[in-house]
């Protein structure tokens, strides 16, 4: 279609004669109809390049500021939103290899880059990075000096499959947490609307005892993670403002590798708002 659009740009449009369409115009008219239907010259413009994506640029900016965890999330969002994101795969692979000591995940993202950009000038360097990541993984195997190379390769392939599946499950868990958070917010809004007339409209239990809304968590101190918690929901309970979740994350970087790295029963520090 690009070649058709280019041909139309170079082809001069003939002017109809007084007696009707000339033979040249009769040839050109179907081409113009094709171009209009295909959106040539009137569509939504060229597709946004991956490196122009706001999340990609945000990830690069976070890298320059030394915020690797947040940068990783930004690049993963680009991968989730685009059918092809070779540059983001490369950035994620480098982060997993150099910052997070996850050579198996690094191999997966490096290989995705090579599949999408086999002729890229970085491809030879990326192939060397795959070898480096494989060696890093091999060194982590117990009894590695006594295992034959064939067995090490099979273990690596199996570990790659497990890590990729684990990554997929983690993304699904994040999505479920987000859906759960939205449902909880809707429920809290409905409850507030039902009891917002200033009267005592709290529901009563079978024994007649009124149940009021749970008291907020104290701001300073600590918080024990409950099932379904996110940093947003914890910030809402502790400070009344979910936008303050980054303060909790920054205060617990020694415990959390990413904002989604929450475990039930984990005790988090709550800094003053």
Secondary structure, DSSP 8 states (H G I E B T S, - for coil): -HHHHHHHHHS-----BTTB--HHHHHHHHHHHHHHHHTTTTSS-S---GGGSHHHHHHHHHHHTT-HHHHHHHHHHHHHH-S--HHHHHHHHHHHHHTS--HHHHHHHHHHHHHH-TT-TTHHHHHHHHHHHHHHHHHHSTTGGGS-HHHHHHHHHHHHHHHHHHHHHHHHHHHHHHHHHHHHHHHHHHHHHHTTTSS----B-TTS-B--------SSEEEE--TT--HHHHHHHHHS-GGGHHHHHHHTTTT-SSTT---TT-EEEE---
